[in-house]
Amino acid sequence: MTTLRWTIADGWTMTRRELAHWARQPAPVIVGLLFPVLTLVMFGYLFGGAMAAPGDYREFLVPGMFALAMVFGIESTYTAIATDVARGSTDRFRSLPMAASAPVAGRAVADLLSSVAGLVVLAGFGWLTGWRWHEGLGAALAAFGLLVLLRFGILWLGLYLGLVAKGPESVVALQILVWPLGFLSNVFVSPGTMPGWLGAVANANPLSATAAAVRELFGNPGWDSGGWFAEHALLLAVLWPVALIAVFLPLSVRRYQRLSR
């Protein structure tokens, strides 16, 4: 019990370190909060008139943008941890009497708090533009919970990639991969309109599962694509992030412990 208490305390100390950095340099945080809003405006108002969607386009779009924002946050996680490694900060942390998991856990909690703030901002803007949920507060809270769970799974992937990266400059390579992951999904178009093999990949995308699940929970329109993945979207929206956490959380801690060895 004492070990667990100190592990939590050390992790919270590292979380406070990240929050202090954001307080001193708020510009990147503000940009991170507003980027999903800009993307929502772009697709909702610039391209919305040309997009085919089931039902009201904005009610269809906003839940998908929630899920997309949870995935796009991986770049900030990756860059922050890769910068710490490149600057030698992680070597200093490893020389201190703290829990081995504290630096990566602290970063994970800080990024999760940032993602929740971004989700609140995006939901508020969506509300102002006419988006609503229709299935009650309990279902809406469950939908937001699935979104946070997806972000928690994705950020552990980002932490691991940041720890194995050669430096923060390699984030460009990650961005090249993140955009196809985001768009190869059901966020904007139905997988049923894609070639067979590509539609199968889009249906299996963890982002598609979360987007479909939160649309259902919010009572917003979604694609009636059928198939096993669509019928089990709620289940997959839980299983995919849990699988990411189960794989990349221990890998991240182990990789951190082996840095510079």
N, C-alpha and C positions, 0 to 999 in steps of 0.2 A: 504493500500500500504506500509506503514511504517513497519507494522508487517511482511508482506511478505519479505520485504527487509532485515530485521533483521534475519528472519528465514533462508534465503539463505546465509547471511553472517555467521551465526553461523554454518550452515551445512558445509560451505567451510572451516571454521576454524578447524572443526573436521576432514575434509578430509586432510588438511595440516598436522594434527597430525599424521595420518596414514602414509602419504608419508614420513614424517620425520623419523618415526620408520623404514621404509624400507631403507632409505638412510643410517641409522646407522647400520642396520643389513641386508645387501643385499643378503646374502647367501640363505635364504628361498625364496626370490623373484626370484633369478636366477634358483633355482631348480624348482620352479613353472612354469617358462617360458620354461624350457627345457624338463620337463616331457612329455608334449604332443608330442614334437619332437621325444623323445625316443620311445613313443608308436607308432608313425607313422613309424619310422624305423623298429621296431619289426614286425609290421603287414605287412608293405610294402615289406620288404626284407627277413625276416625270414620265414614268413608264406604265403607270397604272391603267391608263386608258387603252393601252395596246395589249394588256395581259388578259388572258382568258382564265377565269377562276370560278369555282363552284360557289355561287352566292355572292354576297357583298365582298368586294375585293379587299378592302381594308381589314374587315373582320377575319378574312382568310389569311392575309399577309402578316398581321401583327404577331400572332403566336409563332409563326415560322421565323420571324425576325428575332423573337425572344431566344429561340433555340440556336439560331445562327450566331447571335451575340455571345452565347456561352462558349461556342467553339472558337470564335475569332480571338478570344482573350488569351489563347495559348501562346501567342507571340510575346506578350508582355511577361508572362511567367518564364518562358524560355530565355528571353533577353536578360532578365534580372538575375537569374541563377547563373547563366553563362558569364555575365559580367563579374559576379562575385568570384567565380572560379578563376577568371583571367586576371583579376586584381590581387589574388592571393588571400582574399577575405576568408574563404573556406578553410585555408590552412591555419589561419589564426583561430578560427572557431574550434577546429579540431584539437588545438593545443590547450583549450580551456576546459575546466572541469564541468562539463555540461552533458546532458543526454545526447547520444549520437544522433537521434532523430530530430533534435530541436531545430537546427537551422532549416531543414527542408520542411518540417511541420509548420514552423513559424511562417515561412514563405507561403505555404499552402493556405493557411488560415487567413493571412493578409490578403492574398489574391481572391479568396472566396468572399471576404468582406467587400472588396472592391467590386466583385461581380454582382453581389447582391445590390449594392448601391447603383450600379449601372442598370440592373434590371428594374429597379424602382423608377429611375429616371425614364427609361424607355417605356415602361408601362404607363407612367404619368402622361408622357407625350402621346402614346397611343390612345389613351382615354380622351385627351383633348381633341384628337382628330376623329373621334367617333367610334373607336373600338370599345366593345363591351363584352363581358362574359355573361352567360345566361343559365348556368347550372348551379348557382348558389355559391356561397362563400366557401364551404367545405371543399367543393370540387375545385374552385379556383386556387385555394391554398395548396391542394394536392398537386395541381399543375405547376405552380411556382416551385414546389418542393422537387418535382422531377427535373425542372430546369436547373436548380441549384445542384442536384445530384449529378447531372450531366457535366456541369462545370467542374465539380469536384473530381470526377473521373478524368476529364480532359486535362486539368491542371497537373495531375500526377504524371501524365504522359509528357507534358511540357517540362516539368521538373527533371524527369529522367533524361530527356533529350538535351536539356541545358547542361546537365552534368557530364554528358558524353561529348558535348560539342567542343570544337577547337577554339571557339571564341564567339563573342556576341555578334560579330560580323556575319556569321553563318546563318543568322535569322532569315536572310533573304531566301535561302534554300527552303526553310520551313514555310515561309509565306507562299512560295510557289506551290507547295503541297496543300496548304490549308484552303486556299480558294477553290481548287477542284473538289475538295471534301465538302465544302459548304454548298457549292452549287450542284454537285452530283447527288441530289437529294430531292425530297418532295416539297422543299420550302417554296419554290417558285413555280415549278411545273410538275405535272403528273408523271411518275415513272412509266405509266402505261403508254405515253406518247413517245418514249425513247425506243431505240432498237432493243430487241429482247435481252441480250446479255448486259447492255448498259442499264436497262430498267431493273434487272435483277440486282446489280451492284447498288443502284440508288435505293432500292427497297431495303437492302441489307445494311445500309448506312445507319450507324447509331443516331445520327442527326435526324434522319427520317422517322425513326421510331419515336423520338421525343417530340418532334413537331406534330406527328399524327396524334400522339397521346394527349398533348396539351390542347390541341384543337378540340378533341373529343371532350375533355374535361371542362373546357371553357364554354362548350356548346357552340363553337364557331364552325363554319363550313370547312370541309376537307375533301381530299380526293377520294372518290369511291373506286379505288383501284382493285380491291379484292386481293386474294392471295394470302398465304400464310403469314407473311410479315405484317401486312396491313391488319389482319384479324387479331394479331397478338401484339399490337403496338404498345399497349400499356405494360405488358409483361416485359417486352424487350427494352422499353424505356427505363426499366429498373435493372435488368440483367446486364445490359451493355456497360453502363457506368460502374456497376459493382465489379464486373470483370476487369475493367481498366484499373480500378483501385486495387483489386487483389493482385494484379500483375505488377503494376508500376510503382505502387507504394513501397513494397519491400525492395524492388530493384533500385529505386531512388536512394533509399537509406543505405543499401549495401554499396552502391556506387560512390556515395558520399564518403563512406568510411574508407574506401580504397583509393581515394584521390591521392595523387603524388606518390603512390607506392610502386 
